[in-house]
Amino acid sequence: MQHPDFELYDNVGRTSEQIAAAHFGIATRDDLLRWARRDAEQFLTEHPLPAVPLPAPDAAPYLAALAAAQTPAEVSAITQHLLDAAQSSLSVVSDLLVSIARWGNRHRGAERGAPAKMLLEAASRSLAVIALADQADLAVLRDEYDPAPNPAQKTTASRPPAPPASPPAGPTPSR
């Protein structure tokens, strides 16, 4: 079967993906997306979606504050503000990915690696970004404010004295 977009053995102007796809007789990513756009034209006319990307937070204040930061606490403040700003957008993306995965109940009984399961995993990972960044921020703060004790520095002189022996409580056993 000949590929609809170019002549057989004509590799001029083709990407390596196009050459490999022609060799194996499969469609490229661009082919699949182009065909899906063509077949969804009428649907998108009836259900228009926003043409502009989701708004991104303005990075300038974060970068300016980061350039002025001198302590881990100041960097943590920047990190926490950024995570708070990104939380709502990432939650929306995660919720939409879950809805897409659940469309038509494709996720029910799907095996690992199936498209619906991959979408559910992507939804989970989009929120994991915030959790991982928060965990890293807390690790920096722990190193700054609550470092782990160094066993080499511990000496008997630095330990508090042992508590006095307490008398036995309750009745003593009889013979």
C-alpha positions as CSV (number, residue, x, y, z in Angstrom):
1,M,0.0,0.0,0.0
2,Q,1.4,3.4,-1.0
3,H,1.4,6.2,1.5
4,P,-1.0,9.0,0.5
5,D,1.4,11.9,1.1
6,F,4.4,11.0,-1.0
7,E,5.8,8.9,-3.8
8,L,7.4,5.6,-3.1
9,Y,11.2,6.0,-2.5
10,D,11.1,9.8,-2.7
11,N,12.8,10.7,0.6
12,V,13.5,14.3,-0.3
13,G,12.0,16.6,2.3
14,R,10.9,13.8,4.5
15,T,11.6,13.5,8.2
16,S,13.1,10.3,9.7
17,E,9.6,9.6,11.2
18,Q,8.0,9.8,7.7
19,I,10.7,7.5,6.2
20,A,10.3,4.9,9.0
21,A,6.5,5.1,8.7
22,A,6.6,4.5,5.0
23,H,9.0,1.6,5.5
24,F,6.7,-0.1,8.0
25,G,3.5,1.0,6.3
26,I,2.2,2.9,9.3
27,A,0.9,6.5,9.8
28,T,3.0,9.2,11.4
29,R,1.9,11.2,14.4
30,D,1.3,14.1,12.1
31,D,-0.8,11.9,9.8
32,L,-3.0,10.7,12.6
33,L,-3.5,14.2,14.0
34,R,-4.3,15.6,10.5
35,W,-6.8,12.9,9.8
36,A,-8.5,13.3,13.2
37,R,-8.7,17.1,12.7
38,R,-10.3,16.5,9.3
39,D,-12.8,14.1,10.7
40,A,-13.6,16.3,13.7
41,E,-14.2,19.6,11.7
42,Q,-18.0,19.4,11.8
43,F,-17.9,18.5,15.5
44,L,-15.7,21.4,16.4
45,T,-17.9,23.7,14.4
46,E,-20.8,22.6,16.6
47,H,-18.8,22.6,19.8
48,P,-16.1,25.3,19.5
49,L,-13.1,25.0,21.9
50,P,-10.8,27.8,23.0
51,A,-8.1,28.4,20.4
52,V,-5.7,30.0,22.8
53,P,-3.6,28.0,25.3
54,L,-4.5,28.0,28.9
55,P,-3.1,31.1,30.6
56,A,0.3,30.5,32.2
57,P,1.4,32.3,35.3
58,D,3.7,35.3,34.7
59,A,7.2,34.0,35.6
60,A,8.8,37.4,36.0
61,P,7.9,38.1,39.6
62,Y,9.1,34.6,40.6
63,L,12.4,35.0,38.8
64,A,12.9,38.5,40.2
65,A,12.2,37.2,43.7
66,L,14.5,34.2,43.2
67,A,17.3,36.5,42.1
68,A,16.9,38.5,45.3
69,A,16.5,35.5,47.6
70,Q,19.4,34.9,50.0
71,T,18.0,32.2,52.4
72,P,16.3,28.8,52.0
73,A,13.3,30.4,53.7
74,E,13.0,33.0,51.0
75,V,13.4,30.4,48.3
76,S,10.7,28.3,50.0
77,A,8.3,31.2,50.0
78,I,8.8,31.6,46.2
79,T,8.4,27.8,45.7
80,Q,5.2,27.6,47.8
81,H,3.6,30.7,46.1
82,L,4.4,29.1,42.7
83,L,2.9,25.7,43.7
84,D,-0.2,27.5,45.0
85,A,-0.5,29.4,41.7
86,A,-0.1,26.2,39.6
87,Q,-2.3,24.0,41.7
88,S,-5.6,25.1,40.2
89,S,-4.5,24.8,36.6
90,L,-2.9,21.4,37.1
91,S,-6.0,20.2,38.9
92,V,-8.2,21.2,36.0
93,V,-5.8,19.4,33.5
94,S,-5.9,16.3,35.7
95,D,-9.7,16.3,36.0
96,L,-10.1,16.7,32.2
97,L,-7.6,13.9,31.5
98,V,-9.6,11.6,33.9
99,S,-12.8,12.6,32.1
100,I,-11.3,11.8,28.8
101,A,-10.0,8.4,30.0
102,R,-13.5,7.6,31.4
103,W,-15.3,8.5,28.1
104,G,-17.3,5.6,26.9
105,N,-16.1,3.5,30.0
106,R,-12.9,2.6,28.1
107,H,-11.0,2.6,31.4
108,R,-13.1,-0.3,32.8
109,G,-11.2,-3.5,32.5
110,A,-8.5,-1.9,30.4
111,E,-5.1,-3.5,30.8
112,R,-2.0,-1.6,31.9
113,G,-0.6,0.3,28.9
114,A,-4.0,0.8,27.3
115,P,-4.8,4.4,26.2
116,A,-7.4,4.9,28.9
117,K,-4.9,3.7,31.6
118,M,-2.2,5.9,30.1
119,L,-4.5,8.9,30.4
120,L,-5.3,8.1,34.0
121,E,-1.6,7.8,34.8
122,A,-1.0,11.1,33.1
123,A,-3.7,12.7,35.2
124,S,-2.0,11.3,38.3
125,R,1.5,12.4,37.3
126,S,0.3,16.0,36.5
127,L,-0.6,16.3,40.2
128,A,2.5,14.4,41.3
129,V,4.6,17.3,40.0
130,I,3.3,19.6,42.8
131,A,3.8,16.9,45.4
132,L,7.4,16.2,44.3
133,A,8.2,19.9,44.3
134,D,6.7,20.4,47.7
135,Q,8.6,17.4,49.0
136,A,11.9,18.9,47.7
137,D,11.1,22.2,49.3
138,L,10.4,20.6,52.6
139,A,13.7,18.7,52.4
140,V,15.6,21.9,51.9
141,L,13.8,23.4,54.9
142,R,14.5,20.3,57.0
143,D,18.2,20.6,56.2
144,E,18.1,24.2,57.2
145,Y,15.9,24.1,60.4
146,D,16.0,20.5,61.6
147,P,19.1,18.8,60.4
148,A,19.6,15.1,61.3
149,P,22.0,14.7,64.2
150,N,25.5,13.8,63.4
151,P,26.4,10.6,65.3
152,A,30.1,11.5,65.2
153,Q,29.5,14.6,67.2
154,K,27.6,12.9,70.0
155,T,29.5,12.3,73.1
156,T,28.5,11.2,76.6
157,A,29.0,14.7,77.9
158,S,26.4,16.1,75.5
159,R,23.8,13.5,76.6
160,P,21.4,14.4,79.4
161,P,21.9,12.5,82.6
162,A,20.0,9.2,83.0
163,P,16.7,9.6,85.0
164,P,16.9,8.4,88.6
165,A,15.7,4.8,89.2
166,S,12.0,4.9,90.2
167,P,10.8,2.8,93.1
168,P,8.6,-0.2,92.1
169,A,5.0,0.6,91.8
170,G,2.2,-1.6,93.2
171,P,2.4,-4.5,95.6
172,T,5.5,-6.5,95.9
173,P,5.3,-10.2,95.3
174,S,5.1,-12.3,98.5
175,R,6.5,-15.7,99.4
